[in-house]
Amino acid sequence: MNTVAASEEFIKNAGEMQQERCSSSDRPLDPGGLLTHDAERSAARLGCAAVDFPVAVVLPAGGSGERMGLPTPKQFCTILNRPLISYTIQAFERLSWIVTVVVVVATENHDLMLNIVRKFNHTKVKVVHGGTTRHRSIFNGLQAFSNTTDSLTPKPKVVIIHDAVRPFVEEDLLLKITLAAKEQGASGAIRPLVSTVIATTSEGYLDHSLERAKYRASEMPQGFLYDIIFQAYQQCSEFDFEFGTECLHLALQYCGTNAKLIEGPPTLWKVTYKRDLAAAEAIIKETLSMSACIIAGAEAEAVELAKTLQKNLNMMETDVISCAKENNTEYLSKTRNFIHISMSGSSFSGVPEMVKRFEDIGHARLYPLVVVWVQLNMTKQSVDSQKTDKLTAFLGLASEVKQGNVLLYGIEIDHSKVPEQWERSVERLTQITVALIRDRNAALTGQLLHA
């Protein structure tokens, strides 16, 4: 599949895709696994039984990323201060029916991978050394399940093989791949071809072209009965190890197992080039921006502004709660965006308390949280020295909480009794708030903007 074309197409339609619905569900699409739902509901949507057998994953991550043109292998490039491979791991690890994720890395990256596992609290991961080629690395990953007493790597019934640089894989597809693999012995995701495939002569001229409608691009994930794919690798030739790329072909050639092919969504594209990192970041930010929690002070004006802002933020799912419920863990863990409305003159003391609760529940470990502190000024009278002191204090607080992966922004809005003027101010407040939540720009933290 043409990765660049796929990523550009996905960015172009990212906003629309977030609003689409699955054909058998009213659940929004969940690229990257940022939302949560259980296997039983997914199985019910697909009209099949839940997974009641052990399933494991092998992620070959030993590539050097030469096509990326960066000194860092692409699987370790960071998006929102987090390595790409961590997003891929989470897409599997969040599923209760996935027992183990074996990550296969080059020997020189072993310690780096272990640090990632510790930092982002990946609890199902086992790291093993890779080989000189992709197939050798996959075989090394499969061997981690054989002849071992390690409780972390029990032999699975089905093993899923996936690319470490394909972070956007949804549970529904994984469920289809897994159940098809158990039934057929092998299964794999496919996508329509983006470009026409042609054959050339040795002189560099067109020989012939293939009818694109008859062919499909083989994608990941792929699923196998563990015994079948392990046996195939035990029998395959040195040529296969050195030059082969298609796991489904090995299962067919050496075990006679013909894979069930399943149409996958556009989100399966692979991060290959530098521009794909920007595409991946756009997808993650779009998904993170789907909801917000508005926390309002007890004052009538603050409550009124909160309700108006909620109405204006109609592109997000929003809840409005009072400061009295601010310590409610249910609300704090429900979203990754918070808009705190308070009256001018109130302190920022609530932010450290909120951040502490984030730390207690580990809510900011995987994704940066946004807190937009809205100061509602009922009078325009203020002393310049007071403004300077407030700005200095806010900037220091923002720098402090950023260490906990919380991005703190400030917006001041002047209340007006003139309806037209007040509506314009609230509209600017809405636009600025949406921009801050969507962009998640760390360079703007600690600034007191004016609506």
Secondary structure, 3 states (H helix, E strand, C coil): CCHHHHHHHHHHCHHHHHHCECCCCCCECCCCCCCCCCHHHHHHHHCCCCCCCCEEEEEECCCCCHHHCCCCCHHHCEECCEEHHHHHHHHHHCCCCEEEEEEEECHHHHHHHHHHHHHCCCCCEEEEECCCCHHHHHHHHHHCCCCCCCCCCCCCCEEEECCCCCCCCCHHHHHHHHHHHHHHCEEEEEEECCCCCEEECCCCCEEEECCHHHCEEEEEEEEEEHHHHHHHHHHCCHHHHHHCCCHHHHHHHHHCCCCEEEECCHHHCCCCCHHHHHHHHHHHHHHHCCEEEEEECCCHHHHHHHHHHHHHCCCCEEEEEEHHHCCCHHHHCCCCEEEEEEECCCCCCHHHHHHHHHHHHCCCCCCCEEEEEEEEECCCCCCHHHHHHHHHHHHHHHHHHHCCCEEEEEEEEECCCCHHHHHHHHHHHHHHHHHHHHHCCHHHCCCEEEC
